[in-house]
């Protein structure tokens, strides 16, 4: 049960049909917020919104399309009232080294992971810059700080998200907007994305247990994270409790970046 930490907040969450985005939508509603569940997957997005009751709506969003952002944000604000919070959670991760990565695959990852966050920040800020105690939270990654050979596109995109966050935070502070902009750096979180890597490992001859143990072994805490653990960090950054925090990186990574 929530404690009303987000009472009065009206949040727009991209990528909210699954994984960290869905967990965040659930936690936001539990803490008193209204939520727009934004995702390209209409069936799952509507399912999440329906499960959250009258405090949530579904809006369709392809994060790579600027016109989708304008329409989806306007729809959410018309339905719920003035927005206060933007969470940019949509993302993809397809492993490939620089030698194996195609230019088209590289551009697709950046289009979703970086262009999508740029559009969310640009058009989201236009909606919330006159609000009080507003917040933009971008979902980055530990791989936006620490490189990994098999994730050339993903590391590039998330490094861009991290620095974009800092730029937008500085802009909002300099303009005197009451908008804080921060990013969360998850480590390996047990979501559908990680399950895709598990399936690939099994197809290559490993057991499911072996793949999960290999993931966990990279972390001092020796386990994968849970989507809800990232959602709790996002709630903090959306709440008044983080009122003097902007441009920050908040790792939720089991000690990976120690």
C-alpha positions, 0 to 999 in steps of 0.5 A, a space after each residue: 500500500 502506498 503512502 501518498 507520496 505522489 498525490 496530485 501528480 499526473 504522469 506520462 510514462 513511455 514504454 509502460 506496457 511492460 518491464 520497468 515502465 509497467 512497474 513504474 506505472 503500478 507504483 505511481 498509482 499506488 502512491 496516488 498519481 494518475 498515469 498515462 500508460 504510453 506504448 506502441 503495444 496497444 494490447 498490453 498497454 490497455 491491459 496495464 491501464 485497465 489493471 490500474 483502474 480509473 487512475 490510468 489511461 492508455 495512449 498509443 505512442 511510437 517514441 520515434 515519431 515526433 507527431 506521436 509524442 505531440 498527439 499522445 501528450 495532448 491526449 493525456 493532458 486533455 484526459 487527466 489535467 495538466 501533466 507534472 511528470 514525464 518518465 522516458 522508459 521505452 527502450 531496446 537492447 540488441 547485443 552486437 559488437 562493433 564488428 557485427 553491428 549493422 548501421 541499420 541496427 545501430 540507427 534503430 537502437 539510437 532512434 528508440 533509445 536516444 531520439 525517443 528520449 530527446 522527443 520525450 524531453 522536448 515535448 514533455 517539457 513544453 507540457 510541464 514547464 509551468 507546473 510546480 514541482 515537476 519532474 522528468 526522469 529518464 531511464 538510462 543504464 549502467 552501460 551508459 557509464 561503463 562500456 560493454 563489448 557486445 553492446 556497441 549501440 546500446 552503450 552509445 544510446 544510453 551514454 547519450 541519454 545520460 548527457 542529454 539528461 544533464 543538459 536538460 537539467 541545466 537548461 531548466 535550472 537556468 530558465 527558472 523552471 520548477 522542473 527537475 531532470 534526472 536519470 536512473 541507471 538500472 543494472 540487469 533487471 529481470 524483465 522481458 528484455 533480459 528474458 530475451 537474452 536468456 532465450 538466446 543463451 538457451 538456444 546457444 546450448 546453455 541452460 536457463 540457470 547458467 545464463 541467469 547465474 552468468 548475469 548475476 555473477 557480474 554484480 557484487 550483490 550476486 543477483 538480478 534486480 527487480 522492476 519494482 526496485 527501479 520503480 521505487 527509485 523513480 518514485 523518489 525522483 518524482 516526489 518532493 523528497 528529491 526536491 534539491 536533486 537535478 542532473 543526477 545519476 541514480 544507479 539501481 545496479 546491485 553495486 555494478 558501478 562501485 
